[in-house]
Amino acid sequence: MTGAQLIAAAILLPALGAVCIALAGRWPNLREGVTLVTAALLFACVLALLPQVMAGGRPQLFVLELLPGIALGFRVEPLGMLFALIASGLWIVNSIYSIGYMRGNQEAHQTRFYVCFALALAATMGIAYSSNLLTLFLFYEALTLITYPLVTHHGDAEARNGGRVYLGLLLGTSIVLLLPAVIATWWLAGTLEFLPGGILRPAPSNATVGLLLALFMFGIGKAALMPFHRWLPSAMVAPTPVSALLHAVAVVKAGVFAVVKVIVYIFGVDALNATGQVDWLPVVAGFTIIAASVVALRADNLKRRLAYSTVSQLSYVVLASALLAPLSLIGAVVHIAAHAVGKITLFFAAGAIYTAAHKTEVSQLDGIGRRMPWTMAAFAVGALSMIGLPPAAGFVSKWFMLSGAVEIAHWPAVAVIVASTLLNAAYFVPVVYRAFLRPPAPGPHGQAHGEAPLPMLIALTATAGATIALFFVPDVPLALARALQEG
């Protein structure tokens, strides 16, 4: 298949799979088999594009001209290649996990769940391969709308309230901030194409660049910069596989992916550096990192703790990108992959604990590692990655971020990364300590139970293994990160 055909297949396969899943809804085994086959075929299509991109090729697909000079089009560059690999690869694992979770908890509306999940992956592929801002914006909004039924899956008052916050903040930031930024870019540059070195030529005034950057950074609400972050913890009312989709596979990754893409391909690293208008962004990102970590430290609900951890971890990518140093930009790109495998492991573990033991609070986890050793060992691996300690993937990305900050002598960024690392340890280590080193609690919290269903164990073991593997063999993310800088 040609590059254009592979791009089309990557976007259309999940959509076609969603139709087949809906048709197979009366037969759960067939429905879930279709899900797994579709996920595997998608990953194969994405993987087939990797050699071309690594060799310097940039496969393209032109669909149609929406407006004069503005097309619906796709182009695979290194950052999009990495995002597509992460999303398609983790969809396979998440699908295996979902089988155990949805059946183990006897969740309702399972067919709708799998259909929306497949459609969300189609939108994610569209985001990853977008060749211009308008295409990115259309698929970005489609992802918000498609994931809304997943957030409100349970259909109760709590789910509806969480869904309103989710939809309100993400659509609000897009319409009020991001869309004007896209229109202003078209007016200033005469194009919306993603081009190495940026498209704002001749360069507008520094004040205009600063305003446009602010519209983009806060308009990309999925990156969860404070104060536009509340949608993320509000969405934790969803089933755990949806939380994994939001935090690791698609939604938040679409946010930080868009942030990096705008900085590199719309403004241009060198051009943005020359304006001096980016100095405020490390401050906002650094505040978000520390403030979210403090909230996570005080949260007893495990999913809430993980949600605010994600808010913090996303701003590592924003901070490292805003430093505009070559090494920190590599760290930002690698952290997208490292956070994906580490955080999905943590959410898988949280869902396994809920399914097997019906526990949701950190204070309930005393001694649980003795009854769920595989689950809590995987949780420990994910926690190591979030803290940034070896042998986990988070160490690699944090090393590059710190090296970049030191390279340009940005000592406040160094202080933020060091301080947040200590805070990460402060809210993750006690969970592991409780699980393995405290005796089980007496009474109902200490009731006997075992591990979660086998599909869930397989999934969380696989992602924990991937978290360690990326520490020892980070070649693909590093190569794609370096290729991004080369254009």
HELIX and SHEET records of a PDB file:
HELIX    1   1 GLY A    3  LEU A   23  1                                  21    
HELIX    2   2 PRO A   28  MET A   54  1                                  27    
HELIX    3   3 PRO A   78  GLY A  104  1                                  27    
HELIX    4   4 GLN A  110  ALA A  128  1                                  19    
HELIX    5   5 LEU A  133  VAL A  151  1                                  19    
HELIX    6   6 ALA A  157  THR A  173  1                                  17    
HELIX    7   7 SER A  174  LEU A  178  3                                   5    
HELIX    8   8 LEU A  179  ALA A  189  1                                  11    
HELIX    9   9 ASN A  206  GLY A  219  1                                  14    
HELIX   10  10 GLY A  221  ALA A  223  5                                   3    
HELIX   11  11 TRP A  231  SER A  234  1                                   4    
HELIX   12  12 ALA A  235  VAL A  237  5                                   3    
HELIX   13  13 THR A  240  ALA A  244  1                                   5    
HELIX   14  14 LEU A  245  VAL A  249  3                                   5    
HELIX   15  15 VAL A  251  LYS A  261  1                                  11    
HELIX   16  16 VAL A  262  PHE A  267  3                                   6    
HELIX   17  17 VAL A  269  THR A  275  1                                   7    
HELIX   18  18 TRP A  280  ARG A  298  1                                  19    
HELIX   19  19 LEU A  302  LEU A  323  1                                  22    
HELIX   20  20 PRO A  326  ALA A  357  1                                  32    
HELIX   21  21 VAL A  362  GLN A  364  5                                   3    
HELIX   22  22 ILE A  368  ARG A  371  1                                   4    
HELIX   23  23 PRO A  373  ILE A  387  1                                  15    
HELIX   24  24 ALA A  393  GLU A  407  1                                  15    
HELIX   25  25 TRP A  411  LEU A  437  1                                  27    
HELIX   26  26 GLY A  443  GLY A  446  5                                   4    
HELIX   27  27 LEU A  454  PHE A  472  1                                  19    
HELIX   28  28 ASP A  475  GLU A  486  1                                  12    
SHEET    1   A 2 GLN A  60  LEU A  67  0                                        
SHEET    2   A 2 ILE A  70  ARG A  75 -1                                        
END                                                                             
